[in-house]
Amino acid sequence: MFKLQANPIKNFRGLKSGFLYSLMVGLIPFICGSLQITSAHAAEPLKIGLVLPMTGPFSAYGKQIEHGARLYLAEHGDTFSGRKVELIIRDDTGVAPEISKRVAQEMVVNDKVELLAGFGLTPSAFAVAPIATQAKIPMIVMNAATSSITTQSNYILRVSHTLPQITAPIASWAAKNKIKRVFTLVADFGPGHDAENQFKKTFTALGGEIVGEVRTPVKNPDFAPFLQRIRDAKPEAVFLFVPPGDQTVAFMKGFVERGLDKANIRIIATGDLTEEDVLDSLGSGAAGIVNSLQYAEVHPSPENKAYVAAYYKSYPKDRPNYMSVSGYDGMQLIAKTLEKTGGQTGGDVFMAAAKGLSWVSPRGPISIDPQTRDIIQTIYIRKVQNVSGKWQNVEFESVPNFKDPGKEAN
């Protein structure tokens, strides 16, 4: 039992035998117990569940996001606000929403994770959104890019990008640089639809003409018939969005084999087409492609130079790309939010603290839109060039503080 020694309470005349004295003495064990509980909670590990494609055709997404997340943790002693961080990673294999939902449920119920994060593709994020709502668990999207994802739950935040956000700038650039006729080719799922709709909206509003459009299967498309349709339409450029990786390589190979490059048809694209993980495979075939994205390995800032150096030190066989930076910034968002909440992760408290946060990322200044819970950031127009023997996306224009135009339209 708590034993009172000589203490200041006895010095208050008239309180010793009064109601106030009794009340204060009675509260002392409760206060001490509360402090012990708070201290114990602060010492508990912070379990963060990452739902990622670690195998299958999109495994590079999971690898890059994990790399970025672990890099930030390593730089901060694996500890946020006095709590040791434990990452629990589950493989959803890619476009398999039923698996994404199952592994997220298992992490919430069995592993007792306090935060969910990752989500390489849109179907995964859509599938898990109801779980975040029901459990009131914050969900940090680190790649999935359909604009409407954050509208699926009040507990979703995004640190990556949306397809409209990176598409509108390249559409504006094309129209302003005398490209008048464009054929659009996009993957047939949410992000592709977003990219197609935004490109058409922005490009035609500036006087451009869409001379053809096609949506390709998300898994294992045969690009040959689509490439022929592009050639027959005789556009000045093709606007392209397909999931980065093997599909990018396959499209570019077919583009050259069918002579579209020699037919003076240019490629303009969202920058995930030429992200660093595939640039080495594309080689000179990607030279001159103009694209738009929020991050490039050669982004000229001190924060990025430090990030790239640290990344190569930890992962010398890989190149840092925009997905790795989203993993890094996802951890940074969590850390900064917990600084405001004193280590608390309760859904409503966490979300209130995260809204409006801003910091300088390796990609540049970023912030969380307090209205949409989506990211506000600079989008860069880049051109693929050879820099000191390595193919890079070299930034030459920027659109600062750019919000998701997909939500502005809603």
Secondary structure, 3 states (H helix, E strand, C coil): CCCCCCCHHHHCCCCCCCHHHHHHHHHHHHHHHHHHHHHHHHHCCEEEEEEECCCCCCHHHHHHHHHHHHHHHHHCCCEECCEEEEEEEEECCCCCHHHHHHHHHHHHHCCCCCEEEECCCHHHHHHHHHHHHHHCCCEEECCCCCHHHHHCCCCEEECCCCHHHHHHHHHHHHHHCCCCEEEEEEECCHHHHHHHHHHHHHHHHCCCEEEEEEEECCCCCCCHHHHHHHHHHCCCEEEEECCCCHHHHHHHHHHHHCCCCCCCCEEEEEHHHHCHHHHHHHHHHHCCCEEEECCCCCCCCHHHHHHHHHHHHHCCCCCCCHHHHHHHHHHHHHHHHHHHHCCCCCHHHHHHHHCCCEEEECCEEEEECCCCCCEEEEEEEEEEEEECCEEEEEEEEEEEEECCHHHHCC
